[in-house]
Amino acid sequence: MNENRTETALGRRLFHGLEAPRILVIRFARMGDLLLLIPTLKALRNSLPQAKISVLVGHRCAPLLEMCSAVDEVISVDRIAMRDGSKLTALREIFRLAENVRKRRFDLVLDLHSFRETNLLTWYSRAPMRLGLKRTKAAFLPFCFNIDPIIEDKTQHVCSVFLASLAALGLSAGQPDCLLDLSIPDLEFARLFFEQNLLAPGTRLVGMYIGASSPGRRWPLEKFAELAKLLRRVTNINSILFWGPREQVVARQIEEFFPASRTLVAGSLPLRQMASLMSHCDLLISNDTGPMHLAPAVGVPTLGLFSLSLPEHYHPIGPSSRFIKKDSIDKIGVQEVHQMAAEMLHLT
């Protein structure tokens, strides 16, 4: 048997006679969760190369999975509009989504979001194989599934939890670090950006994601600026700054801390353009936030700065990525970050 296909008796039994199984993976939530789903989607593609893989996601993050070669179809849902709009409209849209999923006659539905609504959608699909994630602090409706659930384990990395779904199906999971796969879009945008910013050929770029949704996850901007100054002592290193669409407070402080020369400002960009610029970086240094996982997905080593969450569960993946964790983000020192960055850039 081809080793890329199903590998155990369970896998052979479940997928017997299905030359091109139709598979739906459900995962809403935020950018980081979807980026950490990519290794599972890639492993699923490797195990079942003829499968048609669809992913149901929130509309804001749909462009991420449109860049993933393992995915055939992205089904996006504006869950915020459903939540904030009229109840009648929301019910109509939910019914339309449920009917759309059922009529596609999926062979397997994999619910990796696992709220009541997605459990019920999985059950309503009538898929012959239905597998869900049993989360630690969320309701789980076991009657919606016919395969024993995956148990969420906060001591394991999110990628490992997702990949456990493939083991439950008798498929080969592979290793997360070897499965990063996101195509690089908008290369022309990156070329024009660097041309307009007069980036000299041979310049090494260190990306800095300076935003975060919570102040407790945001390394002080003056420390990022001091770090950039230390890196500038190496003549061919420049920094490029990124932040998110709702982080105007951070954006307003840029001129105060960062000189115009030797610092490029990308700011808040659409996901495709951010991925394009990050792919040109030699290293990304990032607060603990979703875009931290974008650089590893395009093959860039990443240094994550952690305080509030569990790096064991959320650290950036990739064979060269690393993290620093302190109980308060302010306690992470500039020299400590610089030393690790220098090692990752092979400056020491």
VEXDREN-2710 file (C-alpha; in Angstrom, 1 decimal):
% VEXDREN-2710
k/r/px/py/pz
1/MET/0.0/0.0/0.0
2/ASN/1.1/3.6/-0.7
3/GLU/2.5/4.8/2.6
4/ASN/0.8/8.2/2.1
5/ARG/-2.6/6.6/2.3
6/THR/-4.4/5.1/5.3
7/GLU/-2.1/3.1/7.4
8/THR/-4.0/1.2/10.0
9/ALA/-6.9/-1.3/10.0
10/LEU/-9.2/1.4/11.3
11/GLY/-8.2/3.7/8.5
12/ARG/-8.7/1.0/5.9
13/ARG/-12.1/0.2/7.2
14/LEU/-13.4/3.7/7.6
15/PHE/-12.3/4.8/4.1
16/HIS/-12.9/1.5/2.3
17/GLY/-14.2/2.0/-1.2
18/LEU/-13.8/5.8/-1.1
19/GLU/-11.5/6.8/-3.8
20/ALA/-12.1/10.5/-3.3
21/PRO/-13.7/11.1/0.1
22/ARG/-15.5/14.4/0.7
23/ILE/-14.2/15.8/3.9
24/LEU/-15.4/18.9/5.9
25/VAL/-13.2/20.4/8.6
26/ILE/-14.9/22.9/10.9
27/ARG/-12.8/25.5/12.8
28/PHE/-13.9/29.0/13.4
29/ALA/-12.1/31.1/16.1
30/ARG/-9.1/33.3/15.5
31/MET/-6.1/33.6/13.1
32/GLY/-3.7/31.6/15.2
33/ASP/-6.0/28.7/15.6
34/LEU/-6.4/28.4/11.8
35/LEU/-2.7/28.7/11.1
36/LEU/-2.1/25.9/13.6
37/LEU/-4.7/23.8/11.8
38/ILE/-2.6/23.8/8.6
39/PRO/-0.3/20.9/9.6
40/THR/-3.4/18.7/10.1
41/LEU/-4.9/19.7/6.8
42/LYS/-1.6/19.0/5.1
43/ALA/-1.3/15.6/6.8
44/LEU/-4.9/14.8/5.8
45/ARG/-4.0/15.6/2.2
46/ASN/-0.9/13.5/2.4
47/SER/-2.9/10.5/3.8
48/LEU/-5.8/10.9/1.4
49/PRO/-4.4/12.6/-1.7
50/GLN/-7.5/12.2/-3.8
51/ALA/-9.9/13.6/-1.1
52/LYS/-11.8/16.8/-1.6
53/ILE/-11.1/18.8/1.5
54/SER/-13.4/21.7/2.5
55/VAL/-13.0/23.9/5.6
56/LEU/-15.7/25.9/7.3
57/VAL/-14.3/29.1/8.8
58/GLY/-15.2/32.6/9.8
59/HIS/-15.1/35.1/6.9
60/ARG/-12.3/37.3/8.3
61/CYS/-9.8/34.4/8.3
62/ALA/-10.9/32.7/5.1
63/PRO/-8.0/34.2/3.1
64/LEU/-5.6/32.3/5.2
65/LEU/-6.9/28.9/4.1
66/GLU/-7.3/30.1/0.6
67/MET/-3.5/30.2/0.6
68/CYS/-3.2/26.6/1.8
69/SER/-2.5/24.1/-1.0
70/ALA/-4.1/21.3/1.0
71/VAL/-7.5/22.9/0.9
72/ASP/-9.9/22.5/-2.1
73/GLU/-12.7/24.8/-0.9
74/VAL/-13.1/27.4/1.8
75/ILE/-16.7/27.9/3.1
76/SER/-16.8/31.2/5.0
77/VAL/-19.5/32.4/7.4
78/ASP/-20.0/35.8/8.8
79/ARG/-20.7/34.7/12.4
80/ILE/-20.5/38.3/13.7
81/ALA/-23.3/39.4/11.4
82/MET/-25.4/36.5/12.6
83/ARG/-24.7/37.4/16.2
84/ASP/-25.3/41.1/15.9
85/GLY/-28.1/41.1/13.3
86/SER/-31.8/40.3/13.6
87/LYS/-32.6/36.9/15.1
88/LEU/-34.8/36.1/12.1
89/THR/-32.0/36.8/9.7
90/ALA/-29.6/34.8/11.8
91/LEU/-31.9/31.8/11.9
92/ARG/-32.4/32.0/8.1
93/GLU/-28.6/32.0/7.6
94/ILE/-28.1/29.1/10.0
95/PHE/-30.7/27.1/8.2
96/ARG/-29.1/27.9/4.8
97/LEU/-25.7/26.9/6.1
98/ALA/-27.0/23.6/7.5
99/GLU/-28.8/22.7/4.3
100/ASN/-25.7/23.6/2.3
101/VAL/-23.6/21.3/4.4
102/ARG/-26.1/18.4/4.2
103/LYS/-26.6/18.6/0.4
104/ARG/-22.8/18.3/-0.2
105/ARG/-23.0/14.7/1.2
106/PHE/-19.7/14.7/3.1
107/ASP/-18.2/11.3/3.9
108/LEU/-16.4/12.7/7.0
109/VAL/-17.1/15.8/9.1
110/LEU/-14.3/16.7/11.5
111/ASP/-15.5/19.3/14.1
112/LEU/-12.4/20.9/15.6
113/HIS/-14.3/23.9/16.9
114/SER/-16.8/21.9/18.9
115/PHE/-19.4/24.2/20.3
116/ARG/-23.0/23.1/20.6
117/GLU/-23.8/24.7/17.2
118/THR/-21.0/23.0/15.4
119/ASN/-21.7/19.6/17.1
120/LEU/-25.3/19.9/15.8
121/LEU/-24.2/20.9/12.4
122/THR/-21.9/17.9/12.3
123/TRP/-24.9/15.6/13.2
124/TYR/-27.2/17.3/10.7
125/SER/-24.7/16.7/7.9
126/ARG/-25.6/13.0/8.0
127/ALA/-22.0/12.2/7.2
128/PRO/-21.2/8.5/7.7
129/MET/-18.1/9.5/9.8
130/ARG/-18.4/12.2/12.4
131/LEU/-15.5/13.1/14.8
132/GLY/-15.3/15.9/17.3
133/LEU/-13.0/17.6/19.7
134/LYS/-14.1/17.5/23.3
135/ARG/-12.9/20.8/24.8
136/THR/-12.0/21.2/28.4
137/LYS/-14.5/24.1/29.2
138/ALA/-17.2/23.7/26.6
139/ALA/-20.3/21.6/26.2
140/PHE/-20.0/18.5/24.1
141/LEU/-23.0/16.6/22.5
142/PRO/-21.8/13.0/22.1
143/PHE/-24.9/11.9/20.2
144/CYS/-23.7/14.0/17.3
145/PHE/-20.7/11.8/16.6
146/ASN/-20.0/8.2/15.9
147/ILE/-16.2/8.1/16.5
148/ASP/-14.7/8.5/19.9
149/PRO/-13.8/12.2/20.5
150/ILE/-10.4/13.8/20.6
151/ILE/-9.8/15.1/24.1
152/GLU/-8.3/18.7/24.3
153/ASP/-5.1/18.6/26.4
154/LYS/-3.7/22.0/27.4
155/THR/-0.3/20.4/28.1
156/GLN/0.0/19.5/24.4
157/HIS/0.6/21.9/21.6
158/VAL/-2.5/22.9/19.7
159/CYS/-1.0/21.3/16.5
160/SER/-0.6/18.0/18.4
161/VAL/-4.2/18.1/19.6
162/PHE/-5.5/18.7/16.0
163/LEU/-3.2/16.0/14.6
164/ALA/-4.7/13.6/17.1
165/SER/-7.8/13.6/15.0
166/LEU/-6.0/11.9/12.2
167/ALA/-4.7/9.2/14.6
168/ALA/-8.3/8.7/15.7
169/LEU/-9.2/8.0/12.0
170/GLY/-6.4/5.6/11.5
171/LEU/-4.4/8.1/9.3
172/SER/-0.8/9.1/9.5
173/ALA/-0.3/12.4/11.3
174/GLY/3.3/13.2/10.6
175/GLN/5.2/15.9/12.5
176/PRO/3.9/19.4/12.8
177/ASP/7.2/21.1/12.1
178/CYS/7.4/19.4/8.7
179/LEU/4.0/20.3/7.5
180/LEU/3.9/24.0/7.3
181/ASP/2.4/25.0/4.0
182/LEU/1.1/28.4/3.0
183/SER/1.7/29.8/-0.5
184/ILE/3.2/33.2/-0.8
185/PRO/0.7/35.6/-2.5
186/ASP/1.1/39.1/-3.7
187/LEU/4.8/38.9/-4.5
188/GLU/4.4/42.0/-6.6
189/PHE/3.1/44.0/-3.6
190/ALA/6.3/43.0/-1.7
191/ARG/8.5/43.9/-4.6
192/LEU/7.0/47.4/-4.8
193/PHE/7.0/47.9/-1.1
194/PHE/10.7/47.2/-0.7
195/GLU/11.4/49.2/-3.9
196/GLN/9.5/52.3/-2.6
197/ASN/11.3/52.0/0.8
198/LEU/14.7/51.8/-0.9
199/LEU/15.7/48.5/0.7
200/ALA/19.2/47.8/-0.4
201/PRO/20.0/44.4/-1.9
202/GLY/21.4/41.9/0.6
203/THR/19.7/43.6/3.6
204/ARG/18.5/41.1/6.2
205/LEU/15.1/41.8/7.6
206/VAL/13.8/41.3/11.2
207/GLY/10.1/41.5/11.4
208/MET/8.6/42.8/14.6
209/TYR/4.9/42.3/15.4
210/ILE/4.4/45.0/18.0
211/GLY/0.6/44.7/18.5
212/ALA/-1.6/42.4/20.6
213/SER/-5.2/42.3/21.6
214/SER/-4.4/42.6/25.3
215/PRO/-2.0/45.1/26.9
216/GLY/-0.8/42.2/29.1
217/ARG/0.5/40.5/26.0
218/ARG/2.2/43.6/24.5
219/TRP/5.9/43.9/25.0
220/PRO/6.6/47.6/25.6
221/LEU/7.2/49.5/22.4
222/GLU/10.3/51.2/23.8
223/LYS/11.8/47.8/24.3
224/PHE/11.1/46.8/20.7
225/ALA/12.8/50.1/19.7
226/GLU/15.8/49.4/21.8
227/LEU/16.0/45.9/20.3
228/ALA/15.9/47.4/16.8
229/LYS/18.7/49.8/17.8
230/LEU/20.9/46.9/18.9
231/LEU/20.2/45.0/15.7
232/ARG/21.1/48.1/13.6
233/ARG/24.6/47.7/14.9
234/VAL/24.9/44.9/12.3
235/THR/25.2/47.0/9.2
236/ASN/23.0/44.8/6.9
237/ILE/20.1/44.3/9.3
238/ASN/16.9/46.4/9.1
239/SER/13.6/46.1/11.0
240/ILE/10.1/46.0/9.7
241/LEU/7.1/46.7/11.9
242/PHE/3.6/45.1/11.8
243/TRP/0.5/45.5/13.8
244/GLY/-3.2/44.8/13.6
245/PRO/-6.3/46.7/12.3
246/ARG/-7.6/47.6/15.8
247/GLU/-4.2/48.7/17.3
248/GLN/-4.2/52.4/16.4
249/VAL/-2.8/53.2/19.9
250/VAL/0.4/51.3/19.0
251/ALA/0.5/52.9/15.6
252/ARG/0.4/56.5/17.0
253/GLN/3.5/55.8/19.1
254/ILE/5.7/54.7/16.2
255/GLU/7.3/58.0/15.4
256/GLU/8.1/58.6/19.1
257/PHE/10.2/55.5/19.4
258/PHE/11.4/54.5/16.0
259/PRO/13.6/56.6/13.7
260/ALA/12.5/56.8/10.0
261/SER/15.9/55.4/8.8
262/ARG/16.6/51.7/9.1
263/THR/13.0/50.9/10.2
264/LEU/10.3/50.0/7.7
265/VAL/6.7/50.4/8.6
266/ALA/4.3/47.8/7.2
267/GLY/1.6/48.6/9.7
268/SER/-1.8/46.9/9.4
269/LEU/-2.2/45.0/6.2
270/PRO/-4.6/42.5/4.6
271/LEU/-3.5/38.9/5.5
272/ARG/-2.2/38.2/2.0
273/GLN/0.0/41.2/1.9
274/MET/1.3/40.7/5.4
275/ALA/2.2/37.1/4.5
276/SER/4.0/38.4/1.5
277/LEU/6.2/40.8/3.4
278/MET/6.8/38.4/6.3
279/SER/8.0/35.8/3.9
280/HIS/11.0/38.1/3.1
281/CYS/12.1/38.3/6.8
282/ASP/15.0/36.3/8.2
283/LEU/13.3/36.3/11.6
284/LEU/10.0/37.5/13.2
285/ILE/9.9/38.6/16.8
286/SER/6.3/38.8/17.9
287/ASN/4.0/39.3/20.8
288/ASP/1.8/36.3/21.7
289/THR/-1.0/36.9/19.1
290/GLY/-2.4/35.3/16.0
291/PRO/0.0/36.8/13.4
292/MET/2.9/35.3/15.3
293/HIS/2.0/32.0/13.6
294/LEU/1.9/33.6/10.1
295/ALA/5.6/33.8/9.7
296/PRO/6.2/30.1/10.5
297/ALA/3.5/29.2/8.0
298/VAL/5.6/30.8/5.3
299/GLY/8.8/29.3/6.5
300/VAL/10.3/32.1/8.7
301/PRO/11.8/31.3/12.1
302/THR/9.9/33.1/14.9
303/LEU/10.6/34.2/18.4
304/GLY/7.5/34.5/20.5
305/LEU/7.2/36.6/23.6
306/PHE/4.8/35.2/26.2
307/SER/3.2/36.2/29.4
308/LEU/-0.5/35.4/29.9
309/SER/-1.0/32.2/27.9
310/LEU/0.7/28.8/27.8
311/PRO/3.6/28.6/25.3
312/GLU/3.5/24.8/25.6
313/HIS/0.1/25.0/24.0
314/TYR/0.6/28.0/21.6
315/HIS/4.3/28.5/20.9
316/PRO/5.3/29.2/17.2
317/ILE/6.1/26.0/15.4
318/GLY/8.8/25.3/12.9
319/PRO/12.2/23.7/13.5
320/SER/13.9/27.0/14.2
321/SER/11.3/28.8/16.2
322/ARG/11.7/29.6/19.9
323/PHE/9.9/31.5/22.7
324/ILE/10.6/33.4/25.9
325/LYS/8.0/33.3/28.8
326/LYS/7.8/35.5/31.9
327/ASP/4.9/35.9/34.3
328/SER/4.7/39.6/33.2
329/ILE/5.5/40.8/29.7
330/ASP/7.4/43.8/31.2
331/LYS/9.9/41.3/32.8
332/ILE/11.2/40.1/29.4
333/GLY/14.5/42.0/29.0
334/VAL/15.8/43.5/25.8
335/GLN/19.2/41.9/26.2
336/GLU/17.6/38.5/26.6
337/VAL/15.6/38.9/23.4
338/HIS/18.6/40.3/21.6
339/GLN/20.8/37.4/22.6
340/MET/18.2/34.8/21.4
341/ALA/17.6/36.8/18.2
342/ALA/21.3/36.9/17.5
343/GLU/21.6/33.2/17.9
344/MET/18.6/32.6/15.6
345/LEU/20.2/35.0/13.0
346/HIS/23.5/33.2/13.5
347/LEU/25.2/36.4/14.5
348/THR/27.0/34.7/17.5
END
